[in-house]
Amino acid sequence: MLYHNVDLTPYNTFGIQCIATNLYILEELSQLTELSDIVRDYPKILVLGGGSNVILPEHYDGLVILVKIQSINLVSGDGDYVIIEALAGCKWDDLVQYAVNNNYYGIESLSLVPGSVGAAPVQNIGAYGTELRDVLHSVEYYNFDSNSYHILDNKDCQFAYRYSIFKEMSRFIITKVRLKLWRISHVNMNYAEVLAYMKSHNIITPTLAEIRNAIIVIRNNKLPDPSIIGNVGSFFHNPVIPNIQLELLKKEYTNLVSYPVDAEYSKIAAGWLIESAGLKGYELDRVAVYHKQALILINRGDACMNDVLLLVKLIQDRIYNMYQIKLNVEPSLVS
């Protein structure tokens, strides 16, 4: 059904008040035929799932599509692997809970990542040593221009760090995601915080439920609950720089946090850069850098997109002036 002049505050986790001139709620796949006819009248469309990775303007005069299609199913379960399928409107964490409850290994490290299943491939979500590309089987999407379904396998998605081919596409909607998970023990225990948690709790061989619980505890200890404090999670990409530049920086900043990418490049912790620049907890009118985690920007109340952009520019300028590193934003800045 099509609605008009809808306040999107409840539909974006940063809590920005945005009035959508037109809003369509997609609750069944059978609605796509009707929706395709409506989309023809709008040059601008915005697909919203959980709204956890967008910064919205005060007004959006195109068509907003709110995705509410939900179901999780086991497609196949032969040998050491299973294929599970989820519709795009499912909460991502509900899918993780489903996998853990059924002893399917592979996405437990992505517990409590906010947002919807449909948004996960676009961003190639990742946390605690796991990325979606490690487990993704295929993605089904609907192209509004051709009025047809298409399926991309893992390779066709062209995944990279917080990137997929979907970021280069327009006028489409992801409908289904399939994951290939393990039925046998296959845990990722290489992340320092997770290892420290297990050691402190005397857990030698953790179960899937124990890993999920550890991730949830760790995330809750340093990340704000968007239902209480408006935020979109990590706001900046961890920048990748040449190792030559890294070695020069380490001479001046001996405790700089970095991770090897390959023989020529390393990834720098953006949160460390922001904190080291003295901006952790920094407040700018209605927005701020979260006092527990410098990678998070928060809504102090009634913030608008311009408030966010001013703080982003201040942070980017400070980081570039100090380290000659450009910070790129992670959420989509909707125009």
C-alpha contacts under 8 A as a table, 3 or more apart, distances in Angstrom:
res1	aa1	res2	aa2	distance
1	M	24	Y	5.62
1	M	25	I	5.97
1	M	26	L	7.74
2	L	22	N	6.87
2	L	23	L	5.64
2	L	24	Y	4.51
2	L	25	I	6.98
3	Y	6	V	6.95
3	Y	22	N	5.73
3	Y	23	L	4.98
3	Y	24	Y	6.21
4	H	20	A	7.04
4	H	21	T	5.24
4	H	22	N	4.55
4	H	23	L	6.09
5	N	19	I	5.82
5	N	20	A	5.28
5	N	21	T	4.43
5	N	22	N	6.18
5	N	23	L	7.82
6	V	19	I	5.44
6	V	20	A	5.12
6	V	21	T	6.62
6	V	22	N	7.15
6	V	23	L	6.83
7	D	10	P	7.60
7	D	17	Q	6.46
7	D	18	C	5.68
7	D	19	I	4.60
7	D	20	A	6.33
8	L	11	Y	5.09
8	L	12	N	6.67
8	L	16	I	7.65
8	L	17	Q	6.14
8	L	18	C	5.21
8	L	19	I	6.09
8	L	20	A	6.72
9	T	12	N	5.86
9	T	15	G	5.18
9	T	16	I	5.44
9	T	17	Q	4.65
9	T	18	C	6.25
10	P	13	T	7.47
10	P	15	G	6.81
11	Y	15	G	7.84
11	Y	48	L	7.79
11	Y	50	G	6.67
11	Y	51	G	5.63
12	N	15	G	5.57
12	N	16	I	6.89
12	N	50	G	6.82
12	N	51	G	4.11
12	N	52	S	5.93
12	N	54	V	7.04
12	N	55	I	7.83
12	N	56	L	7.95
13	T	16	I	7.99
13	T	50	G	7.62
13	T	51	G	5.84
13	T	52	S	5.07
13	T	53	N	7.91
13	T	226	P	5.60
13	T	227	S	7.17
13	T	230	G	5.62
13	T	231	N	5.76
13	T	232	V	5.99
14	F	52	S	7.30
14	F	54	V	7.94
14	F	55	I	7.10
14	F	226	P	6.97
14	F	229	I	7.83
14	F	230	G	4.05
14	F	231	N	4.22
14	F	232	V	5.70
14	F	298	I	7.19
14	F	299	N	6.30
15	G	230	G	5.30
15	G	231	N	7.52
15	G	299	N	7.16
15	G	302	D	7.71
15	G	303	A	7.80
16	I	55	I	7.47
16	I	56	L	6.54
16	I	57	P	7.87
16	I	58	E	7.61
16	I	302	D	6.81
16	I	303	A	6.11
16	I	304	C	5.72
16	I	305	M	7.37
17	Q	56	L	7.93
17	Q	58	E	6.16
17	Q	302	D	7.51
17	Q	304	C	7.15
18	C	56	L	6.33
18	C	57	P	5.94
18	C	58	E	4.35
18	C	59	H	5.16
18	C	60	Y	6.90
19	I	58	E	6.28
19	I	59	H	4.78
19	I	60	Y	6.21
20	A	23	L	6.43
20	A	59	H	5.99
20	A	60	Y	4.82
20	A	61	D	6.15
20	A	62	G	7.45
20	A	63	L	7.51
20	A	64	V	6.85
21	T	59	H	7.53
21	T	60	Y	6.21
21	T	61	D	5.01
21	T	62	G	6.65
21	T	63	L	7.20
22	N	61	D	7.05
22	N	62	G	6.50
22	N	63	L	4.99
22	N	64	V	6.16
23	L	63	L	5.80
23	L	64	V	4.71
23	L	65	I	5.92
23	L	66	L	7.13
24	Y	35	L	7.90
24	Y	63	L	7.29
24	Y	64	V	6.21
24	Y	65	I	4.89
24	Y	66	L	6.11
25	I	65	I	5.93
25	I	66	L	4.78
25	I	67	V	6.25
25	I	68	K	6.91
26	L	29	L	7.43
26	L	31	Q	6.65
26	L	32	L	7.79
26	L	65	I	6.85
26	L	66	L	6.02
26	L	67	V	5.05
26	L	68	K	5.59
26	L	69	I	6.47
27	E	31	Q	7.49
27	E	67	V	6.70
27	E	68	K	4.76
27	E	69	I	4.64
27	E	70	Q	7.80
28	E	31	Q	5.61
28	E	32	L	7.85
28	E	68	K	7.71
28	E	69	I	5.51
29	L	32	L	5.71
29	L	69	I	6.98
29	L	175	T	7.81
30	S	33	T	6.71
31	Q	34	E	5.39
31	Q	35	L	6.07
32	L	35	L	4.78
32	L	36	S	5.89
33	T	36	S	5.21
33	T	37	D	6.72
33	T	147	N	7.74
34	E	37	D	5.36
34	E	38	I	6.59
35	L	38	I	5.03
35	L	39	V	6.06
36	S	39	V	5.11
36	S	40	R	6.60
36	S	144	F	5.67
36	S	147	N	6.71
37	D	40	R	5.63
37	D	41	D	7.71
38	I	41	D	5.83
38	I	42	Y	7.47
39	V	42	Y	5.33
39	V	43	P	7.82
39	V	45	I	7.54
39	V	63	L	7.43
39	V	144	F	7.24
40	R	43	P	7.42
42	Y	45	I	6.69
42	Y	62	G	6.10
42	Y	63	L	6.33
43	P	62	G	7.10
44	K	61	D	7.89
44	K	62	G	4.73
44	K	63	L	6.27
45	I	62	G	5.57
45	I	63	L	4.67
45	I	64	V	5.73
45	I	65	I	7.27
45	I	171	R	6.89
46	L	62	G	7.46
46	L	63	L	6.23
46	L	64	V	4.69
46	L	65	I	6.06
47	V	64	V	5.89
47	V	65	I	4.74
47	V	66	L	6.19
47	V	67	V	7.18
47	V	173	I	6.96
48	L	51	G	5.65
48	L	64	V	7.00
48	L	65	I	5.97
48	L	66	L	4.94
48	L	67	V	6.17
49	G	66	L	6.10
49	G	67	V	5.28
49	G	68	K	7.36
49	G	88	A	7.70
49	G	89	G	6.06
49	G	115	G	6.66
49	G	116	S	5.33
49	G	118	G	6.99
49	G	119	A	6.76
50	G	89	G	7.99
50	G	91	K	7.31
50	G	114	P	7.36
50	G	115	G	4.33
50	G	116	S	5.14
51	G	54	V	5.93
51	G	115	G	6.52
52	S	114	P	6.21
52	S	115	G	5.22
52	S	231	N	7.75
52	S	232	V	5.07
52	S	233	G	7.51
53	N	115	G	7.54
53	N	232	V	5.41
53	N	233	G	7.66
53	N	330	E	7.55
53	N	331	P	4.56
53	N	332	S	6.28
54	V	232	V	7.17
54	V	331	P	5.06
54	V	332	S	4.72
54	V	333	L	6.04
54	V	334	V	6.86
55	I	305	M	6.39
55	I	331	P	6.78
55	I	332	S	6.20
55	I	333	L	5.01
55	I	334	V	6.09
56	L	59	H	7.96
56	L	60	Y	7.96
56	L	304	C	7.94
56	L	305	M	6.23
56	L	333	L	6.56
56	L	334	V	5.31
56	L	335	S	7.40
57	P	60	Y	6.55
57	P	304	C	7.08
57	P	305	M	5.50
57	P	334	V	6.43
57	P	335	S	6.35
58	E	304	C	6.76
58	E	305	M	7.17
60	Y	63	L	7.88
60	Y	335	S	7.51
67	V	88	A	7.07
67	V	89	G	5.18
68	K	88	A	7.66
68	K	89	G	4.53
68	K	90	C	7.31
69	I	87	L	6.00
69	I	88	A	6.30
69	I	89	G	4.67
69	I	90	C	6.96
70	Q	86	A	7.18
70	Q	87	L	5.09
70	Q	88	A	6.70
70	Q	89	G	5.09
70	Q	90	C	4.86
71	S	86	A	5.65
71	S	87	L	5.48
71	S	90	C	6.69
72	I	84	I	7.22
72	I	85	E	5.71
72	I	86	A	4.38
72	I	87	L	6.69
72	I	90	C	7.86
72	I	95	L	7.21
73	N	84	I	5.73
73	N	85	E	5.27
73	N	86	A	6.44
74	L	77	G	7.40
74	L	82	V	7.42
74	L	83	I	6.26
74	L	84	I	4.52
74	L	85	E	6.33
75	V	82	V	7.48
75	V	83	I	5.35
75	V	84	I	5.36
75	V	85	E	6.45
76	S	82	V	5.52
76	S	83	I	5.20
76	S	84	I	7.18
77	G	80	D	7.90
77	G	81	Y	6.01
77	G	82	V	4.13
77	G	83	I	6.40
78	D	81	Y	6.09
78	D	82	V	6.43
79	G	82	V	7.92
79	G	183	R	7.91
80	D	182	W	5.84
80	D	183	R	5.19
80	D	184	I	6.03
81	Y	180	K	6.54
81	Y	181	L	5.56
81	Y	182	W	4.54
81	Y	183	R	5.30
81	Y	184	I	7.78
82	V	104	Y	7.56
82	V	180	K	5.74
82	V	181	L	5.38
82	V	182	W	6.32
82	V	183	R	6.64
83	I	137	H	7.65
83	I	178	R	6.47
83	I	179	L	5.54
83	I	180	K	4.71
83	I	181	L	6.44
84	I	178	R	5.53
84	I	179	L	5.41
84	I	180	K	6.76
84	I	181	L	7.74
85	E	176	K	6.81
85	E	177	V	5.68
85	E	178	R	4.36
85	E	179	L	6.53
86	A	90	C	6.84
86	A	95	L	7.43
86	A	117	V	7.09
86	A	176	K	5.74
86	A	177	V	5.49
86	A	178	R	6.51
87	L	90	C	6.00
87	L	117	V	7.02
87	L	118	G	7.24
87	L	175	T	5.84
87	L	176	K	4.47
87	L	177	V	6.44
88	A	116	S	6.51
88	A	117	V	4.89
88	A	118	G	3.89
88	A	119	A	7.49
88	A	174	I	6.32
88	A	175	T	5.03
88	A	176	K	5.29
88	A	177	V	6.84
89	G	116	S	5.75
89	G	117	V	6.25
89	G	118	G	6.35
90	C	94	D	7.02
90	C	95	L	7.30
90	C	116	S	5.59
90	C	117	V	5.57
90	C	118	G	7.76
91	K	94	D	5.30
91	K	95	L	6.78
91	K	114	P	7.63
91	K	115	G	6.07
91	K	116	S	4.47
91	K	117	V	5.97
92	W	95	L	5.25
92	W	96	V	6.57
92	W	112	L	7.88
92	W	113	V	6.90
92	W	114	P	6.65
92	W	115	G	5.91
92	W	116	S	4.88
92	W	117	V	4.82
92	W	120	A	7.65
93	D	96	V	4.90
93	D	97	Q	6.14
93	D	110	L	7.84
93	D	111	S	5.85
93	D	112	L	5.38
93	D	113	V	6.38
93	D	114	P	6.97
94	D	97	Q	5.02
94	D	98	Y	6.17
95	L	98	Y	5.00
95	L	99	A	6.29
95	L	117	V	7.82
96	V	99	A	5.13
96	V	100	V	6.20
96	V	107	I	6.11
96	V	108	E	6.11
96	V	110	L	7.23
96	V	111	S	6.09
97	Q	100	V	5.13
97	Q	101	N	5.99
97	Q	111	S	7.79
98	Y	101	N	5.18
98	Y	102	N	6.31
99	A	102	N	5.26
99	A	103	N	6.10
99	A	104	Y	4.89
99	A	105	Y	7.05
99	A	107	I	7.55
99	A	108	E	7.78
100	V	103	N	4.98
100	V	104	Y	5.82
100	V	105	Y	7.13
100	V	108	E	6.74
100	V	208	L	5.90
100	V	209	A	6.27
100	V	212	R	7.80
101	N	104	Y	7.77
101	N	209	A	7.74
103	N	183	R	6.67
103	N	208	L	6.89
104	Y	181	L	5.81
104	Y	182	W	5.52
104	Y	183	R	5.19
104	Y	184	I	7.68
105	Y	108	E	6.86
105	Y	181	L	5.56
105	Y	182	W	4.83
105	Y	183	R	6.32
105	Y	184	I	7.19
105	Y	185	S	6.64
105	Y	186	H	5.88
105	Y	187	V	6.77
105	Y	208	L	7.29
106	G	109	S	7.57
106	G	134	D	7.99
106	G	135	V	6.52
106	G	181	L	5.48
106	G	182	W	6.47
106	G	186	H	6.96
106	G	187	V	6.97
107	I	110	L	5.31
107	I	111	S	7.23
107	I	130	T	7.35
107	I	132	L	7.88
107	I	135	V	7.55
107	I	181	L	7.91
108	E	111	S	5.48
108	E	208	L	6.76
108	E	211	I	6.70
108	E	212	R	5.38
109	S	127	A	6.44
109	S	128	Y	5.80
109	S	129	G	7.30
109	S	130	T	6.31
109	S	188	N	7.62
109	S	211	I	7.21
109	S	212	R	6.57
109	S	215	I	6.44
110	L	113	V	5.78
110	L	126	G	6.69
110	L	127	A	5.68
110	L	128	Y	7.27
110	L	130	T	6.99
110	L	131	E	7.97
110	L	215	I	7.89
111	S	212	R	5.98
111	S	215	I	6.32
111	S	216	I	6.43
112	L	215	I	7.77
112	L	216	I	6.18
112	L	219	R	7.59
113	V	127	A	7.96
114	P	233	G	7.96
115	G	119	A	6.81
115	G	120	A	7.58
116	S	119	A	5.46
116	S	120	A	6.67
117	V	120	A	5.30
117	V	121	P	7.82
117	V	177	V	7.08
118	G	121	P	6.75
118	G	122	V	7.71
118	G	174	I	5.57
118	G	175	T	6.69
118	G	176	K	6.92
118	G	177	V	6.94
119	A	122	V	5.43
119	A	123	Q	6.70
119	A	174	I	7.90
120	A	123	Q	5.66
120	A	124	N	5.77
120	A	125	I	5.49
120	A	132	L	7.22
121	P	124	N	4.76
121	P	125	I	6.89
121	P	132	L	6.82
121	P	133	R	7.87
121	P	139	V	7.77
121	P	164	S	6.85
121	P	166	F	7.81
122	V	125	I	7.98
122	V	162	R	7.97
122	V	163	Y	6.64
122	V	164	S	5.51
122	V	165	I	7.48
122	V	166	F	5.37
122	V	167	K	6.22
123	Q	162	R	4.82
123	Q	163	Y	5.30
123	Q	164	S	6.44
123	Q	167	K	7.91
124	N	131	E	6.39
124	N	132	L	5.36
124	N	133	R	6.46
124	N	159	F	6.60
124	N	160	A	7.29
124	N	161	Y	6.95
124	N	162	R	5.00
124	N	163	Y	5.76
124	N	164	S	6.44
125	I	131	E	5.74
125	I	132	L	5.62
125	I	162	R	6.34
126	G	129	G	7.24
126	G	130	T	5.47
126	G	131	E	4.01
126	G	132	L	6.22
126	G	162	R	7.69
127	A	130	T	5.54
127	A	131	E	6.58
128	Y	191	Y	5.82
128	Y	194	V	7.84
129	G	188	N	7.00
129	G	190	N	6.92
129	G	191	Y	6.13
130	T	134	D	6.82
130	T	188	N	7.59
131	E	134	D	5.57
131	E	135	V	7.71
132	L	135	V	5.66
132	L	136	L	5.88
133	R	136	L	5.18
133	R	154	N	6.77
133	R	159	F	6.43
135	V	179	L	5.58
135	V	180	K	5.31
135	V	181	L	6.29
136	L	154	N	5.94
136	L	177	V	7.76
136	L	178	R	6.31
136	L	179	L	4.51
136	L	180	K	6.00
137	H	153	D	5.97
137	H	154	N	5.60
137	H	177	V	7.80
137	H	178	R	5.28
137	H	179	L	4.81
137	H	180	K	5.42
138	S	151	I	6.70
138	S	152	L	5.52
138	S	153	D	4.16
138	S	154	N	5.60
138	S	177	V	6.12
138	S	178	R	5.22
138	S	179	L	7.02
139	V	151	I	5.55
139	V	152	L	5.28
139	V	153	D	6.41
139	V	154	N	7.89
139	V	174	I	7.22
139	V	175	T	7.83
139	V	176	K	5.93
139	V	177	V	4.67
139	V	178	R	6.30
140	E	149	Y	6.91
140	E	150	H	5.67
140	E	151	I	4.39
140	E	152	L	6.52
140	E	174	I	6.00
140	E	175	T	5.67
140	E	176	K	5.02
140	E	177	V	6.33
141	Y	149	Y	5.71
141	Y	150	H	5.43
141	Y	151	I	6.39
141	Y	172	F	6.73
141	Y	173	I	5.49
141	Y	174	I	4.05
141	Y	175	T	5.15
141	Y	176	K	6.92
142	Y	147	N	6.96
142	Y	148	S	5.68
142	Y	149	Y	4.44
142	Y	150	H	6.25
142	Y	172	F	5.51
142	Y	173	I	5.31
142	Y	174	I	6.29
142	Y	175	T	6.79
143	N	146	S	5.65
143	N	147	N	5.54
143	N	148	S	5.50
143	N	149	Y	6.31
143	N	150	H	7.47
143	N	171	R	6.42
143	N	172	F	4.50
143	N	173	I	6.77
144	F	147	N	4.82
144	F	148	S	7.13
144	F	171	R	5.72
144	F	172	F	5.60
144	F	173	I	7.92
145	D	171	R	6.86
145	D	172	F	7.99
152	L	155	K	7.83
152	L	156	D	5.49
152	L	157	C	6.21
153	D	156	D	5.36
153	D	157	C	6.52
154	N	157	C	5.42
154	N	158	Q	7.41
154	N	159	F	7.77
155	K	158	Q	5.71
155	K	159	F	7.45
156	D	165	I	7.83
157	C	164	S	5.63
157	C	165	I	5.30
157	C	166	F	7.30
158	Q	163	Y	7.86
158	Q	164	S	5.38
158	Q	165	I	5.56
159	F	162	R	7.77
159	F	163	Y	5.66
159	F	164	S	4.54
159	F	165	I	7.08
160	A	163	Y	4.93
160	A	164	S	6.33
162	R	237	H	7.79
162	R	330	E	7.76
163	Y	167	K	6.92
164	S	167	K	5.87
164	S	168	E	7.90
165	I	168	E	5.52
165	I	169	M	6.88
166	F	169	M	5.06
166	F	170	S	7.89
169	M	172	F	7.36
174	I	177	V	7.91
182	W	185	S	7.14
182	W	186	H	6.63
187	V	208	L	7.95
188	N	191	Y	7.75
189	M	194	V	6.85
189	M	195	L	6.44
190	N	194	V	7.78
190	N	195	L	7.15
191	Y	194	V	5.52
191	Y	195	L	6.28
192	A	195	L	5.11
192	A	196	A	6.08
193	E	196	A	5.08
193	E	197	Y	6.21
193	E	218	I	7.62
194	V	197	Y	5.08
194	V	198	M	6.32
194	V	211	I	7.87
194	V	214	A	6.65
194	V	215	I	7.00
194	V	218	I	7.88
195	L	198	M	5.20
195	L	199	K	6.17
196	A	199	K	5.10
196	A	200	S	6.11
197	Y	200	S	5.17
197	Y	201	H	6.28
197	Y	214	A	6.65
198	M	201	H	5.15
198	M	202	N	5.98
198	M	203	I	4.94
198	M	204	I	6.97
198	M	206	P	7.65
198	M	214	A	7.65
199	K	202	N	5.00
199	K	203	I	6.11
199	K	204	I	7.36
200	S	203	I	7.83
203	I	206	P	5.86
206	P	209	A	7.90
206	P	210	E	5.63
206	P	211	I	6.26
207	T	210	E	5.08
207	T	211	I	6.30
208	L	211	I	5.14
208	L	212	R	6.17
209	A	212	R	5.08
209	A	213	N	6.07
210	E	213	N	5.03
210	E	214	A	6.09
211	I	214	A	5.06
211	I	215	I	6.28
212	R	215	I	5.21
212	R	216	I	6.23
213	N	216	I	5.07
213	N	217	V	6.15
214	A	217	V	5.18
214	A	218	I	6.13
215	I	218	I	5.14
215	I	219	R	6.04
216	I	219	R	5.20
216	I	220	N	5.99
217	V	220	N	5.20
217	V	221	N	6.15
218	I	221	N	5.26
218	I	222	K	6.80
219	R	222	K	5.58
219	R	223	L	5.50
220	N	223	L	5.38
220	N	224	P	6.85
220	N	225	D	7.45
222	K	292	K	5.59
222	K	293	Q	6.04
223	L	233	G	7.41
223	L	292	K	7.31
223	L	293	Q	6.80
223	L	296	I	7.69
224	P	228	I	7.48
224	P	229	I	6.12
224	P	231	N	7.50
225	D	228	I	5.45
225	D	229	I	5.92
225	D	230	G	7.68
226	P	229	I	4.87
226	P	230	G	4.71
226	P	231	N	5.50
226	P	232	V	7.45
227	S	230	G	6.69
229	I	298	I	6.59
229	I	299	N	6.51
229	I	300	R	7.48
230	G	298	I	5.57
230	G	299	N	4.89
230	G	300	R	7.60
231	N	296	I	7.06
231	N	297	L	6.14
231	N	298	I	4.84
231	N	299	N	6.32
232	V	235	F	6.77
232	V	296	I	7.53
232	V	297	L	7.59
232	V	298	I	7.97
232	V	331	P	7.26
233	G	295	L	7.84
233	G	296	I	5.76
233	G	297	L	7.71
234	S	237	H	7.65
234	S	295	L	5.30
234	S	296	I	5.19
234	S	297	L	7.82
234	S	330	E	7.07
235	F	295	L	5.92
235	F	296	I	5.68
235	F	297	L	6.52
235	F	329	V	5.71
235	F	330	E	5.23
235	F	331	P	6.39
236	F	270	A	6.70
236	F	295	L	6.53
236	F	327	L	6.36
236	F	328	N	5.62
236	F	329	V	4.36
236	F	330	E	5.00
236	F	331	P	7.99
237	H	270	A	6.73
237	H	327	L	6.71
237	H	328	N	5.69
237	H	329	V	6.08
237	H	330	E	5.69
238	N	267	K	6.21
238	N	268	I	5.61
238	N	269	A	5.28
238	N	270	A	4.79
238	N	271	G	7.95
238	N	327	L	7.60
239	P	267	K	5.69
239	P	268	I	5.51
239	P	269	A	7.29
239	P	270	A	6.67
239	P	325	I	7.47
239	P	326	K	7.32
239	P	327	L	6.36
239	P	328	N	7.55
240	V	261	V	7.97
240	V	265	Y	6.49
240	V	266	S	5.53
240	V	267	K	4.33
240	V	268	I	6.24
241	I	245	Q	6.69
241	I	246	L	6.85
241	I	265	Y	5.60
241	I	266	S	5.66
241	I	267	K	6.41
241	I	268	I	7.45
241	I	325	I	7.92
242	P	245	Q	5.41
242	P	246	L	6.43
242	P	264	E	5.85
242	P	265	Y	4.46
242	P	266	S	6.37
243	N	246	L	4.75
243	N	247	E	6.16
243	N	263	A	7.98
243	N	264	E	5.59
243	N	265	Y	5.03
243	N	266	S	5.96
244	I	247	E	5.37
244	I	248	L	6.57
245	Q	248	L	5.20
245	Q	249	L	6.29
246	L	249	L	5.12
246	L	250	K	6.15
246	L	266	S	7.42
247	E	250	K	5.10
247	E	251	K	6.53
248	L	251	K	5.44
248	L	252	E	7.23
249	L	252	E	5.45
249	L	253	Y	5.86
249	L	254	T	7.93
249	L	256	L	7.90
249	L	323	Y	7.35
250	K	253	Y	4.73
250	K	254	T	4.83
250	K	255	N	7.32
250	K	256	L	6.34
251	K	254	T	6.02
253	Y	256	L	5.57
256	L	268	I	7.86
256	L	272	W	7.18
256	L	273	L	7.92
257	V	268	I	6.09
257	V	269	A	5.68
257	V	272	W	6.61
258	S	266	S	6.48
258	S	267	K	5.47
258	S	268	I	4.41
258	S	269	A	5.95
259	Y	266	S	5.51
259	Y	267	K	5.05
259	Y	268	I	6.48
260	P	263	A	7.70
260	P	265	Y	6.55
260	P	266	S	4.33
260	P	267	K	6.18
261	V	264	E	7.64
261	V	265	Y	5.42
261	V	266	S	4.78
261	V	267	K	6.29
262	D	265	Y	5.46
262	D	266	S	6.86
268	I	273	L	7.96
269	A	272	W	5.33
269	A	273	L	6.61
270	A	273	L	5.08
270	A	274	I	6.32
270	A	295	L	6.63
270	A	327	L	7.52
271	G	274	I	5.23
271	G	275	E	6.11
271	G	293	Q	7.01
271	G	294	A	4.98
271	G	295	L	4.54
272	W	275	E	5.13
272	W	276	S	5.81
272	W	294	A	7.42
273	L	276	S	5.15
273	L	277	A	6.11
273	L	319	I	6.82
274	I	277	A	5.10
274	I	278	G	6.71
274	I	279	L	5.67
274	I	280	K	6.55
274	I	294	A	6.01
274	I	295	L	7.28
274	I	315	I	7.21
274	I	319	I	6.90
275	E	278	G	5.25
275	E	279	L	5.47
275	E	280	K	4.87
275	E	294	A	5.74
276	S	279	L	7.47
277	A	318	R	7.12
277	A	319	I	6.87
277	A	322	M	7.59
278	G	282	Y	7.95
279	L	282	Y	5.00
279	L	289	V	6.88
279	L	294	A	7.31
279	L	315	I	7.60
280	K	289	V	5.62
280	K	290	Y	6.49
280	K	291	H	5.58
280	K	292	K	7.72
280	K	293	Q	7.16
280	K	294	A	4.91
281	G	288	A	6.49
281	G	289	V	4.86
281	G	290	Y	5.21
281	G	291	H	4.04
281	G	292	K	7.63
281	G	294	A	7.23
282	Y	288	A	5.56
282	Y	289	V	5.27
282	Y	290	Y	7.70
282	Y	291	H	7.76
283	E	286	R	7.63
283	E	287	V	6.13
283	E	288	A	4.18
283	E	289	V	6.47
284	L	287	V	5.48
284	L	288	A	5.75
284	L	307	D	7.85
284	L	311	L	6.63
285	D	288	A	7.72
285	D	307	D	7.51
286	R	299	N	6.29
286	R	300	R	4.91
286	R	301	G	5.81
286	R	302	D	6.73
286	R	303	A	5.17
286	R	307	D	6.68
287	V	297	L	7.01
287	V	298	I	5.62
287	V	299	N	4.83
287	V	300	R	5.12
287	V	301	G	7.56
287	V	303	A	6.39
287	V	307	D	6.51
287	V	308	V	6.51
287	V	311	L	7.39
288	A	297	L	5.64
288	A	298	I	5.36
288	A	299	N	6.82
288	A	300	R	6.83
288	A	311	L	7.58
289	V	293	Q	7.73
289	V	294	A	5.79
289	V	295	L	7.43
289	V	296	I	5.95
289	V	297	L	4.59
289	V	298	I	6.22
290	Y	293	Q	5.48
290	Y	294	A	5.70
290	Y	295	L	7.56
290	Y	296	I	5.46
290	Y	297	L	5.72
290	Y	298	I	6.09
291	H	294	A	6.66
293	Q	296	I	5.87
294	A	297	L	7.55
299	N	302	D	7.19
299	N	303	A	5.79
300	R	303	A	6.86
303	A	307	D	6.09
303	A	308	V	7.43
304	C	307	D	5.41
304	C	308	V	6.74
305	M	308	V	5.14
305	M	309	L	6.22
306	N	309	L	5.01
306	N	310	L	6.18
307	D	310	L	5.37
307	D	311	L	6.54
308	V	311	L	5.30
308	V	312	V	6.12
309	L	312	V	4.96
309	L	313	K	6.12
310	L	313	K	5.27
310	L	314	L	6.28
311	L	314	L	5.06
311	L	315	I	6.23
312	V	315	I	5.20
312	V	316	Q	6.07
313	K	316	Q	5.04
313	K	317	D	5.94
314	L	317	D	5.29
314	L	318	R	6.15
315	I	318	R	5.18
315	I	319	I	6.14
316	Q	319	I	5.26
316	Q	320	Y	6.10
316	Q	326	K	6.54
316	Q	327	L	5.74
317	D	320	Y	5.21
317	D	321	N	6.03
318	R	321	N	5.23
318	R	322	M	6.19
319	I	322	M	5.23
319	I	323	Y	5.80
319	I	324	Q	6.96
319	I	325	I	6.36
319	I	326	K	7.10
319	I	327	L	7.45
320	Y	323	Y	5.34
320	Y	324	Q	4.27
320	Y	325	I	4.82
320	Y	326	K	5.62
320	Y	327	L	7.81
321	N	324	Q	5.80
329	V	332	S	7.89
